[in-house]
Amino acid sequence: MKPAFQNVAITVVLTCSLLLVSDAAWALRCGTRLVIEGMHESRVVALCGDPVSTRQLGYVLRPYIIKQPAGISVADGTRHTYGGYHQELDVKEMLFNFGPHKLMRLIRFEGGRVTEIRTAGYGYRE
């Protein structure tokens, strides 16, 4: 009976350590809808309302990635290929205030798509 307990304990420890190492999957709930990375800026504003503030941070160069149909071996059916050049994307941050009892959220957009969602302290009454 003792080895079974050790196996369970090892499994629990390994699972917890994997959770600590894995990347955080950040999302934001606006009402009953979920805002996730990759979502378009206009969709975020439609779900969460107008932001309290918007800052234009500048531009960033990102490699242009082409999505092409792939063979049967790829799980999602597409292959991502470097297009040979870079694209310049505008970088913008929007701050959303959900009131004094909830955390404000700072959402970063690159090229009109959500790339990062951070908390920005407790909100305030407008």
N, C-alpha and C positions, 0 to 999 in steps of 0.2 A: 504494500500500500504506500510505502514511503517513496519509491521511485515514481509512482504516478503523480504524487504531489509535487515532486521536483520538476517533472515535465510540465505541469500546469504553471508552476512558478516561472520557469524559464520562458515559456510561451508568453506569459503576461509581460515579463520584463522586455522581451524582444519586441513585442507589439508596441509597448509604450515608447521604447527608444526609436522605433521607426516613425512614430507619430511626431516625435520631437525633431527628427532629422528632415522630414518631408517638407516641401514648400507649402506655405500657407495658401489655401484656396480662399481668397478674399471675395466676399460678395456683400451686397447691401440690399436690405429689404426696404422697399418703399411701398407702404400699404401691404397689399398681398402679392406684389410683383417683386421679382428678384433682378437686381442689376449685377452683371458679371463682367469680367474682362472680355474685351472684344466687342462689347455692345456699342452701337453708334450714339453719338452725342445727342442727337435729336430725340432718340428713344428714351435716353436717361432723363432729359428734361420733361418729356411727356409723362413719365412714370413718377418722378420725384418733385415736379414743379420747378419754378425758377430758382436758380441759385442765389445766395446772398451776395456773393461776389464772384467775379471771373477775372483771372489774370492770364495775359498772354506772356508765356515764358520765353518764346523764341522758336528756334527750329532745330531739328535733329536729323542726321542722315541715317537711313536704315537701308539695308540691302533689299533690292526688289526681288521678291520671291514669287515664282510662277507656280500655280497649282495646275498639274496636268493629270489626266487619267492614268492610273497605274494598272499593273497586271493584277492577277488574282491574289498574289502573295501579300499585298498591302491591305491592312484591315479596313481602313476607311475608303479605299478606292481612289485615293489621290496621292500624287507624289509631289513633293515640294522641291523646286529646282531654283538655284540662284540665277537671276536673269541677266547677270553680267554688268549691272550698274546699280547705283543707289538712287533712292528717292528722298527728297527733302520734305519732311512732315512738320506741320506746325504743332507746337506743344502748348497746351492750355490747361489751367487748373480751375476747377469750380468748387466752391464751398457751399455745402447744403446744411442749413440749420433746421433741425426738427423739433426745437423747443427746449426749455430749460431742464427737462427730465430725461433727455436723450442725448447721445453723442452726436456732434457735428461730424460730417464726412467731407474729406477733401479728395476729389476725384481728378486724376490726371488723364488727359486725352492726348494721344499722338495721332495726327492725321484724322481726327474726328472719332477715334475709337478709344474705349477705356483701356488704359494700361496699368493703372494702379488705383487702389482705394485705401485711404488711410483715415484713422480717426483724428479728430482735431479738438478734443476736449468737449466739455458739456456745452450745450447750446444756451441760448438766451432768449428772453421774451422780447419780441420786436414791438 
